[in-house]
Each structure stands twice: as C-alpha cells, then as structure tokens.
Amino acid sequence: MADVTVREDQYGLPERILDAVAGLAVSADFRATRIGVDDILDSVRASHGDDWGDDRFIETWRVLEAELRGRPITNLARLAIRAICRKAVVNRVRIRQWVAAHPAVKDTRIERPVFIVGFPRTGTTVTQNMLSLHPSRRPLAFWEMQDPVPASDDPDEDRRIRVAKAERILWFAHRFAPEQSDIHEIRATTPEEDWSLMAHTFAVLNYDFQASLRPYGDHLMASDMAWAYREFRTILQMLLHEHPADQVVTKCPEHLWFLDALLEVFPDACIVWTHRDPYPTVASYCSLISLAQRTYYGRLDRHALGAYVTDRFATGVERAMAVRDRVGDDRFFDARFEDTVEDPGAVARAICEHFDLPWTFGADGEAERAVASWLGGDRQDKRGRHRYDGDRYGLDAAAIRGRFQGYIDRYGVACDDGG
C-alpha cells in the first residue's frame, strides 16, 4: 500500500458495528434519524419557535434533502445530517432573537474585510495567520463560528461553554477521521474556513464536496447568492460586536464560486487569491475530502472523487476569472504558493502594502518576531506530514494542467512542486 496519510477507503469494524446499531434506530423511525425538512422544522418550532426569517433557506434545503435521500448514505450519516440541519435552523432563530435584543449589532461596521479565497492546500491557513498577527486585525475561530450566538452574558463563561461545545464536535469528527489532524489540524480555538457561517442558509458548497451532490451544487451556482451573503454579513457583525477589531481576516475557497455575490455585499473587500499548481492541489484536496465522503457513505470511490474534484475546481476558477474580467484586478492580490512556502511573512507584508494596510506594530522587529513565533509553533499538520498520491484518485498531472491551462497562464502558476 502506498505511504499515504489516508489509507482506509471504508469504515473499520467499530464504525460498521455502530452503523448497524444506528440502523436499528432508523428502522424504528426514531425522530433522531429523520432528515426530512418538515419534520425538522416542526421539531425546531416546538422547542424554539418559528421566527426563522427569510424562508429562501427552505427551498435550498429541500434540494439538499432530495439529493441526500437519493444517495446510499450510512445510518450514522443520517444521525449526523439530522443534527447538522436542526442546529442550522435553531441558529437561525437564535440569531434573529439575539440581533433583535441587541439592535446595535446592525450598526457594527465591517470595513475592508480580507477574504482569502484560494483553494484548500494552497497556503490559505498560513496566509490568514500571518495577516492576523497585527493587533488591529482578527480571524474567526472555530468555536465562535460553530455557535455564533453568545451562551452567557459573562464573557469568560460564554467562551468556556462555546469552546467546550466545539471541542465535543471535534472529538466526534476525529473519531471517524483520525487522519484529519495530519492533513489539517483543527482546534476549537484556531482560525478556520468561514463556510460554517453559511450553514443557517443551507447554501453551503462544502456540502456538495463532502458527498458529491452535483444537482445541489449546481443549484447553488445557478442561484443569486447575495441573500445568503447578506445573512453571512449579519453574523460577521455579531462576532465583531462581541469581539471588536478594525478588520476581520477570513478564508474560504467557496467564495471563488460566488465572488459576484461576495463583492455585492462587501464592495470594499480585500481579496487574496492563493495560487498553486492544480495537480497537487486537487490531489491533496481529494485526500482531505475523502474523509468526509468515507463518513457519509461508509466507503470511497477514489477515482470518481478525483474526477469530481477536478471538474468542480475547474468551474471555480472559471467563475472567478469571469468576475475579475468584469470588475478588474484592483481588489485582488495574487499570492503564489511557492512564495508563501519560502517566506510567508514577506507575502503577508506584500499583501498589506498592496491594500495599504498596516503591517508593522509595537517595537522595532515585533512583527517579524511574531511571524517567527507562529512559524515555530508545534502544529501537527506542518508541511510534509500530509502524504498523498494523485494516482490513487485517478489523477493525471498533464491532463489536469491542460484543463487549467488558462488559469495557469493568467496567473503565472508554477507547475513544478508535484506530479
């Protein structure tokens, strides 16, 4: 077997036993196993009320439900889907209640937010962390995005409760995907992708990738996503109202597919697009997202996944380049992966210079010492620990680079770090 991080393509014996037990609950039609839109709405209505606002989320959710019902998802996956969907609707209600009780949230300014929009595995994590070292800027942590509504009026107690909930989520996730930490380490307190802030709209392209739900993903790409980004903006206002900063630095590859909607809602956004040779990018991401696919289906078709990710990524760059053709390049900074690997601090400094943002702070050299301290930290997913093989996913380097040739040429992407 190849020396790769993700070696198992199907559930192990413990997962198969748990899935069989969950199957008994599914056969008995326990409510916790039902994934129907109307059943979950009724459940939330009974416990939290039905003040969930704009009901466009229901239309999108029904598309997702229909897709999931037609797929051979495992019994364990049904339990997870039910919990995820119910939490999303509960959050909708709680968000509206909290904003109504704290009207000053709507006056919270979001000025020149930084969105890092490159594909996964292209240097987005280190870029976000470098930019966030400046005391005037802050990223979004996993714990606050998972539960954006405060759980207590006491800040210390609120953080304790919400961090503990996030840690429970991560414990269960790592139980089914122990390889995750070597690929991309997630802690309750680390900055993470902001797609979870779209969960309450059900307009989440990541759900498409997690289970290869093409009709659902196509539905999102054919939709006007501005309404979902406006709701996303409200949550950003909530988070900045709680923990203010002059500027927020967030990352998520999904924004590449929806740059038009993002710029409509955030017209002064500073957009950093990280670029890397598409072959190792696709291969690395296939390894990462295979963990979710294995969890949903109990087994993995590696070649089908490779073809799916390749096609979706190609669509992403095509849509993003089309937006740039319309709006110009002034609001963008293009960061090359090899430059970020060589000197991430220098790349972050160049981004700040491009957008006229502050870089240095404190005493002379303090910014550089902060960079060195972060880079010297003990992260389990340091470069080189994640091992993957494109051949396992049916990927051909020449064919992929040919598919992305327009992108490679336009942004001067170096194609020499893999394959």
Stockholm file with secondary structure:
# STOCKHOLM 1.0

chainA/1-419         MADVTVREDQYGLPERILDAVAGLAVSADFRATRIGVDDILDSVRASHGDDWGDDRFIETWRVLEAELRGRPITNLARLAIRAICRKAVVNRVRIRQWVAAHPAVKDTRIERPVFIVGFPRTGTTVTQNMLSLHPSRRPLAFWEMQDPVPASDDPDEDRRIRVAKAERILWFAHRFAPEQSDIHEIRATTPEEDWSLMAHTFAVLNYDFQASLRPYGDHLMASDMAWAYREFRTILQMLLHEHPADQVVTKCPEHLWFLDALLEVFPDACIVWTHRDPYPTVASYCSLISLAQRTYYGRLDRHALGAYVTDRFATGVERAMAVRDRVGDDRFFDARFEDTVEDPGAVARAICEHFDLPWTFGADGEAERAVASWLGGDRQDKRGRHRYDGDRYGLDAAAIRGRFQGYIDRYGVACDDGG
#=GR chainA/1-419 SS CCCCSCCCCBCCHHHHHHHHHHHHHHHTTCGGGCCCHHHHHHHHHHHHCSCCCCTHHHHHHHHHHHHHHTSCCCHHHHHHHHHHHHHHHHHHHHHHHHHHHCGGGGGCCCCSCEEECCCTTSSHHHHHHHHTTSTTEECCBHHHHHSCSCSCSSHHHHHHHHHHHHHHHHHHHHHHCTTHHHHSCCCTTSBCCGGGGGGGGTCCHHHHHHHTCHHHHHHHHHSCTHHHHHHHHHHHHHHHHHSCCSEEEEECGGGGGGHHHHHHHCTTCEEEEEECCHHHHHHHHHHHHHHHHHHHHSBCCHHHHHHHHHHHHHHHHHHHHHHHHHHCSTTEEEEEHHHHHHCHHHHHHHHHHHHTCCCCCSSTTHHHHHHHHHHTSCCTTCTTSCCCCGGGGTCCHHHHHHHTHHHHHHHTCCCCSCC
#=GC SS_cons         CCCCSCCCCBCCHHHHHHHHHHHHHHHTTCGGGCCCHHHHHHHHHHHHCSCCCCTHHHHHHHHHHHHHHTSCCCHHHHHHHHHHHHHHHHHHHHHHHHHHHCGGGGGCCCCSCEEECCCTTSSHHHHHHHHTTSTTEECCBHHHHHSCSCSCSSHHHHHHHHHHHHHHHHHHHHHHCTTHHHHSCCCTTSBCCGGGGGGGGTCCHHHHHHHTCHHHHHHHHHSCTHHHHHHHHHHHHHHHHHSCCSEEEEECGGGGGGHHHHHHHCTTCEEEEEECCHHHHHHHHHHHHHHHHHHHHSBCCHHHHHHHHHHHHHHHHHHHHHHHHHHCSTTEEEEEHHHHHHCHHHHHHHHHHHHTCCCCCSSTTHHHHHHHHHHTSCCTTCTTSCCCCGGGGTCCHHHHHHHTHHHHHHHTCCCCSCC
//
